[in-house]
Amino acid sequence: MPAKAKEKTGKKLVIVESPAKVKSIAKYLGEGFDVDASVGHIRDLPQPSELPTELKKTSVGKFAVDLDNDFEPYYVVYPDKKKRVSELKAKLKEADELYLATDADREGEAIAWHLLQVLKPKVPVRRLAFTEITKEGIARALENMRELDTDLVDAQETRRVLDRLYGYEISPVLWRKVARGLSAGRVQSVATRLVVERERERMAFISAGYWDIKGTFATGNGESFAAKLSSVDGARVASGRDFDDRGQLKTARTKLAHLDQASAESLVANLANTDFAVTSVEDKPYTRRPAAPFTTSTLQQEASRKLRWSSKLTMQIAQRLYENGYITYMRTDSVFLSNEAVTAARKQATELYGADSVPEKPRVYKAKSDAAQEAHEAIRPAGDMFRRPTDVRSSLSKDEYALYELIWKRTVASQMADAKGFTATIKLAGTASDSRVAEFSASGTVITFRGFLSAYEEGKDQERSENAEAADAEARLPQLTAGQPLAGDELTALGHETTPPARYTEASIVAELEKREIGRPSTYAPTISTIMDRGYVTKRGGALVPSWIAFSVIRLLEEHFAQYVDYDFTARLEDDLDEIAKGQRARTDWLNLFYFGKDNTEGLKHVVENLGDIDARAINSIKITDDITLRVGKFGPYLERALPEGAEEGTEPQRANVPEDLAPDELTAEKAEELFANSQVSEKELGVDPATGRKIVAKDGRYGAYVTEVIPELTEEEIAAQPVEYYKNGKPKPPKKPTKVKPRTGSLFKSMSVETVTLDDALKLLSLPRVLGADAEGEEITVQNGRFGPYLKKGSDSRSIETEEQIFTITLDEALAIYAQPKQRGRRAAVPPLAEFGVDPTSEKNIVVKDGRFGPYITDGVTNITVPRGTSLEELTREQAIELLADKRARGPVKRTAAKKAPASKAPAKKPAAKKAPAKKPAAKSTEK
């Protein structure tokens, strides 16, 4: 009898990535559509250690990628996504159609493909792609549904396999030669190299001094203006841009006058009573065009400049705005605006700034890179009619409003008219009493038509001081004519020093990566986060400062993996991936060439297998002076002075720790000598503990000063004199070394130092914790010093006290009085949450991260979920927080039932072997149910 055909339900299952989008999209689709979320990727490459035993010794075992079969990935469903997959499969059984509505880029296309492979739908499947979550955007997507783009999937998969090969081959070399826990990455290593190279430039930089003269000049009717000395006897006065980074004057086409202090001050004195006159007046038209609408990188750069935000924070807030229908998709390198967006921008500009603020024809922008990829529109306000910032202020958080306003202004300004004006340049001269002819110049720009500047002006990155001198030129000058006499007043000689190249900020490194065509929109924020999380880079103010370990890593990569941190090579990799995305190149051929090589092209495998000897000591050494070397050691960086010739054998070289907060370019020869001088008091013997007879010393440690006792090791004679133990056969056991006793230690108070601490102070510190007594129930109360300050402890109940000195003065009665008060976090003020992520799309309550008894946890006031182990608060994103809360709600409350006795004889079920997934192309993907 034939199987009964499935009855039509009329339901269409729509799967998006994020739970935050579900509610927004559902309201535009209406009845008949069931919208649910995959909650990001559902599967990925496992760690090789997690592979089934039978695969570990095969060609899949090293990378979870089959090297012998066209680099076939072995995918595994995430353990925490198995329930989600089961739920989606159950919903799919009730649906007549499946709509895959993940993001419209490579990553979104790959997620859709993975869903297709795992869910194995037996109903029609459609790809629903949109770049804005609005009624119009969803309607257009429904009208233009398409098939899954397997070329985009191939490109994403190639990128994933490439990153696995790169990281898993090169990172172990870093572990062996630099330090455990380090990693190499296709983009992260190049970004780190940029930061390290800039710091090397700063370390090698030699400042040069130069002088000039500024003065105030007045017309006969009292109008005055400032001007700067530009030439002396026809020779242009040297400025900062005329010196190289070694402090030398560059070769100039024209004669230069390099003024020192003496010559500048003498010229000022000789110009004291000089009559000046205008020698020339020049007016040039000034035109300034608006910047293109935002791409991902320019949005990150501008948010960094104007809002002082990190790239990561910018993308988190942009994600929220997109998911709630306020802006278009935020991962794009396109500057294109749709016809509807152009019309909306021009209309609002006309309404707000007048008809003349808009040019006759719409502006059309072209991306700098021909590889501008899949999300086909710039970042702009969502909808065919833009909502003004004032219209949405009440429904957005402070940060969301700030970013929306920035995007709205940039979009509207991009369709406005040029700013117009003129730049006037005035030159004037006078002859000094020593016959030197001094020429001064002044310039200023006058804006006669503001155009797009009425709406928006693009920010600028920090420049070196000598290049920023033109900033003073934005001034209105009086109307002057050639030959007009002027009176000179307030002439002042000014000294200047050239400055080293500015360190990268998040904005400028994103701009540099984009200029070099390294990485793509979705990679910039994660790359910066990664190099900071790995300890390669820290932030000082807004500047990115490399660590010494980053110097070691980059030196190793430059010397032994040169092409893999080469800027052009990395950019070419991106071009190749773009060709795969367009179907112009086969992924397997490209991966074979990259890993195995061919003809004259050396593959990564061959490079790793033929590294030869790598001198780890040399890699981890940086010369500071001829006899002082910085070494990157197991416990951090330290200085080492070379032993003098003829030093006795066994003599230890002089060493000094380098403070963690000292930037590499600040470690000068003078600073190194200072650290050596201070290191002489890094250990001080205080005396002997009368109770134990042990020596007490004070030391400077990596994490601060402390005192400790010195426990001498037993001599061989003392070990031999211990009681003899015997085997069962009566033979004596050899004497064994006793377990090493851990010495007592105690951190110095903030008011103490190694130089000033006494033996009495040390013995008090070593006596902690101090027992105060017991409460009415007999529970002991102690007082001690901890990582976050001094505190009382009674069982598991801890209470902070005011000062470190109270540790030795607080009484039992005072402690009982503190415990009698209700426990509060910070009695002076409520403790703020550790992080905030805005409103939860499901509960519509604010999501925060709080510090709980068992560690930080995420809550919306209704549902709580612990922050996953291994995820730092800095790494936690809003999307992850929403996903974790959604998953916890789906699981429901924990059911606590009495333990049942297991059946006696039933054997455990054998786990089925991994199966091959259906192919997206002739090549199949290995997967696991």
C-alpha positions, 0 to 999 in steps of 0.5 A: 500500500503506497505511503500516505502523502503528507497533508498540506499545512500552509505553513512556511518555516523561515530560519534566520540567524539571530533570535533578535530578528525573529520578532521584527521579521515575523511582523512583516511576514504575517500569518502562515510564516513561522520564523525561528532562529538557528542562533548563529552557526550550527556546526563547524570543524571540531578540534582534532582531539575531538575527532572519533578515534578511527579518524585521528590517524587518517588524513583527517586527523591533523586538521579535521580536514581531509588532506587526501580528498580535496580538503574535505572538511569534517563538520560536527554539530555544536553540542549546544546546538543539537537541541536547536537542530532537533527543534528546527527539524520538528518544525520543518515536518509541519511546514510546506516550504523552507525559507533560509533567511540568513544574512546576505554575505558569505557567512550567512550563505554558509550558515544557510548551506549548513542548515540545508545539509543538516535539516535535509528538507523534503519540501521546496527550499528558497533563499530569502536575502535582504539588507534591511529589516523593514516592510519594504525590504522584506517585501522586495526580498520575497519578490526576488527569492533565489537559489543558494549561491554555492560559489559564496559557500565555497569561498567561505569554506575555503577561508575557514579551511585556509585559516585552520591550515595557517593557524594549526601549522604555524601556531605550534612553532610559536608555542615551541620557540616563544610561549605556549598559548600564542596563535598565528592567523592570516589577518591577525599576524599581519595586523600585529606586524603593522603595529610592531613595525610602527613601534620599531619606527618610533624606537629608531626615531631621532628627534630634530629641532628647528625654529621659526618666527610668528608675528602679528601684523596690522594694517593702517586701519587697525585690522590685524592677522597672524603670519609665520616666517616662510623664507630668509633671503629667498631660502625656505625656512625648514619645517618638520616635514623637511626632516627624516626619522633619523633627525637629518634634513632631507634632500630638498629641491630648493635652498633651505634655511634651518634656523636654530635658536640663536639665528631665530632670536637674532632675526627677531631682534633685527626685525624690531623696527622694520617696515613690512609690506605686502608682496603678493595676494593670491585667491584660489577657489575652494571646493570640498565634496562630501564623503561617500556613505558608510561602509563597515570600515569607514563606520568603524573609523568614524565611530572611533574618531567621533564617539571614541568607540572600539571597532567591536563596540561599534559593530555590536551597536550597529548589529542591534540597530540592524536587527531592530530595523533602523539601519541596513546590513552593517557588514559591507564594503559597498558605497552604493545607495539604492534609488529609494535611499537616494530619493529619501536622502535628497528629500530630507536634505531639501526639507532641512537645508533648502533646495540649493543644498542638493545638486541637480543630479544624484551623486553616484559613488564607486567603491575603492576596491573592485572586490566590494562584495556581497551585501550590495548597499552602503550602511544607511538608515533603513526604509524608503523614507528615512526616520530622522534622529529626533523621530527615534530618540525615545526608542533608542538607547544613548549609544544606539541614538549616537550611532544612528545619528552618525549614519543618518547625517553621513547618508544625507550629506552624501547626497548634498552639494559641494561646499564652496569658498576660496583660499587666500594666501598673503605674503609680506616681507621686510628687511632686517637691520642686518640686511636679511630679507624675511618673508612671512606668509598667512593663509585662510579659507573662507566658506561662502556656501556650506553645502553638505557641511550644514549636515556633516563633516568627516573626522580626521585621524591624528597627524604628526605635529609638523603636518598639522600646522595647516590647521591654523589656516582656517581663518578669515584674512583682511582685504589686502593689496600688493605693496600695502604697508604693514606694521609688525608686532609681537614677533616671537621665535618658536622652537619645535621638535619633530615627532615620531610617527603616530601609533595606530589607533583602531580607526587608523589601523582599519583604514590601513588594512582597508588601503592595503586590501587586507581582510574584509568588513567582517574581519576588522573588529574580530582581528583587533579584538584577537590581537588584544586578547592574545596579549600582542597589543594593548591600548594606551588612550586610543593608541595601539601599543605592541607588547614585547612578546609581539616583537618576538612573534613577528620576528619569528614570522618575518624570518621563517614565514616571511611570505605569510606575513607579507602585506601583498601576499595577504592581499592576494589571498583575499583576491583569490577568495573573491575569485572563488566567490565569483565562481572564477576559481576552484577551491580544491585547486587553490587549497592544493596550491596553497598547502602542497605547492606546485612547480615554483610555488612553495606550499605551507607544508614544505615551509613548515617541514623545512624550517631548520633550526630556530634559535629561540634565544635570538628570536626572544632578544631585542638589542637596546644598546651594545651591551644591554639586551631585552629578553622575552622570558617565561615570566615576562620581559627583562633586561640583561647586561652582557658580562664584561670580557674576562668575567669569571666562569659562573658569573651571573649577568645583571638583570632587571624586570621591565614593567608591564606598563612601559611602552617599547619606545620608552625603553631608552638606554637611560631608562634601562640604566634606571631599571638596573639601578632600581633592580639592586633593591629588588630583594632585601634580607630583613632578619630571622623569624624567632619562632622558626629560625627561618630567614625573612626577605622582602622581594619585588615580584611581577605582581608587586612587592611581598615578603616571604620566608626562606626554607632551606632544602635538606642536605643529602646527609639530613635526607639519609638520616630520616627514618628508614622504610622497608619493603614487604620483603624486608629490604630497606627502601631508598631514602626519598626526598621529602615533599617541599614545604611551601613558604609563607608569603604576604603582599606588602601594604600600599604604604610599604615598599621593599626599601622601608618594610621592617622585620616586625612588619613582615612577621605581621604580614606572614601571620595573616589571616588573623583570627578575631574570634567566633560569633554566637554560633561558634563560627570563626571570623578571620581578617585578611588581605585579598586581591580586591583589598582587605576583608573579613571572612566567616565561613563563605560570608565575606565583608570588605573593610575600609583600610589595610591598616584595619587588618591589625586593629579591627576587633571582634566586636567591630567585626560582629557589628559589620556582620549584623548589617545586611550584606550589600555590595559596596555600602557606599553605592550600588554596584553597577552591572559588569556589562549592559546589552540593551533590551532583550527582543523576547522578554523586552527587558534590559540584558545585563551581566552581573557578578554572582556567587559562582561567577558572572552571569547574564540576566534579563531579570527573569532568566539567568545564565552563567557566562560560559567558561573561557569567555571573557566579558570583553569577548561577550557580545550582545548577540551571544547574550541573547542566544544564551538567554534564548537557549536557556528559556528553550531548555526550561527550568531544571527538573530536580527528580529523585535518582532512579536505579539504572536497569541492570543488564542493558548495555550502552548504545553504540554511537553511530559513525559519522556520516557523509552529508549530501553534497552542495556540489559533486564533492561531499562534506563530511558531517556528524549527526 
